Amino acid sequence: MRMSQATAAGAHRPAHLTEPRWARGALIAVALGFLGLFLVLPLVTVFAEALRRGWDLYVEAIGEPDAWAAIRLTLLVAAISLPVNLVFGVLAAWAITRFQFRGKQVLATLIDLPFAVSPVVAGLVFVLLFGSHGWFGSWLQDHDLKIVYALPGVVLATLFVTFPFIARELIPLMQAQGQDEELAALTLGANGWQIFRRVTLPKIKWGLAYGAILCNARAMGEFGAVSVVSGKVRGLTNTMTLHVEILYNEYMFSAAFAVASLLALLALVTLAVKNLIEWRVAVAQREPAADTPAPAALRPAMA
């Protein structure tokens, strides 16, 4: 009787659990070893090298004026890029998933363009467009406007490499959700803003937050495009990534690792927020869809 039960249990065992125990253990060990060698060990090395010469030198490297300027510029560029990407990502996802129009596939393809183009090439394009010898260089000089080797160029380069993240996070989500609830709200007399605020936004809020986290992380860690358009001017156009490179090339290893540790710390905070969002999404999926207001809930607001 017990053998028949065990045989029946084995017959119904999922396919991914039929491998021998040693094979599963080996696969887990290889995965953990790979992560430890290529992710955990470099991260530990960054913090160890940053603090190797003591806490006082670490604080001194972080408090140095050029380092502070790089930190402020990095945070400023991220603060400018994120809201712009939020607006563009939501609008692009709304247009692609809710409307049929000529050129829709072209728009979807263009959103993926930064994934295919090297960031260095993107930076070079901005130099060719807005540099002193570029297509618009003479006009910009005549009007005393400076884009390349200044803050606008750094922001433009960052926007180029980050704008797909939010749109690409929302488009498949909104396609999977469909538009039945929006259409129902429309039949109840809701206008576009009411539909977006009370129906669409609650459904996409976690996907939007997840895309914003990825966008912000890329904005703070971008190097290639920013290095081309910034000119690497100390205290003016150096972001944290560029400042780390300059310090390392000047053999100021402790200072370079100190600034790099701040970037690593920001990455860890980003990872923690990302995991929190993923956990919240999993909880929301297990719960009844009470957070998403039913279209009928719009009726009092539209009366």
C-alpha positions, 0 to 999 in steps of 0.5 A: 500500500505504501509502495503504491502511494509512493509510486503514485506520488512519484508519478505526480511529481513535477518534472523539475523535481525529477532530477537527482539530488546531486544534480540539483545541488550541483546546479545551485552550487554553480549558480551561487559560485558564479554570483559570488565570484562576479557580483558579491566579491567585486562588491565586497572588494569595492567597500574593502578598498574604500575603507582600507586606509581608514575611515578618516581618509574615506570621509575626506575623499567623499567630502572633497569639493570635486567629489561633492560636485560629482555627487550633486550633478549625478543626483541632479541629472537623475532628478531631471531624467526620471520625471521626463521618463515617467511622462514619456513612458506613460504616454508612449505605453498609453498610445501603443496599447490603447490606440491604433494609428499609422506608424505604431510599430515604428514608434515601438521600434524606436523605443527600443533603439537605445538598447541597440545603439552603443551609448558612446555612439549616442554621445557622439551623435549629440556632439555632432548635432550640438557641438561647436562644429555640429549642425546646430553649433553656429546657431547655439553660439550665436544665441549663447547657448551651450549644450555639449560639455555642459549640464544640458548635454549630460541630461540629453545623453542620460535621457537617451539611454534611459527613456525605454525602461519605463515604457518597456515595463508598462507596454506588456503590462497594459497589453495583458490587462486589456482595456475592458475597465477603461471602456466600461468607465467611458460608457459611464461618462468618465473623461480621459483624466478620470479614466487614467487616474481612477482606473488605469493608474491603480492597475499600473502603479507597481509596474510604473514604480518598478520601471522608475527604479530601473530608470533611476539606477541606469541614470546614476550609473551611466558612463559611455554617453555621458563621458562623450558629451560632458568633456569631463570638467572637474567640478562642473560636468563630472558625474560620479562615474566619470569622477571615479575614472579620473581618480583611478587614472591618477592613481588615487585608488582609495579616493576612487574606491570611496566614490565608487562605494557610494555608487555601490551603496546607491545600487544596493538601495535601488535593489532593496526598493526593487525587491520591496516592489516585487514583494508588494506585487506578489502580495497584491496578486494573491489578494482579491483585486480590491485595490483596483476600483471597479468602473461602477465606483466612478458613478458617484464621481460622474454624477 
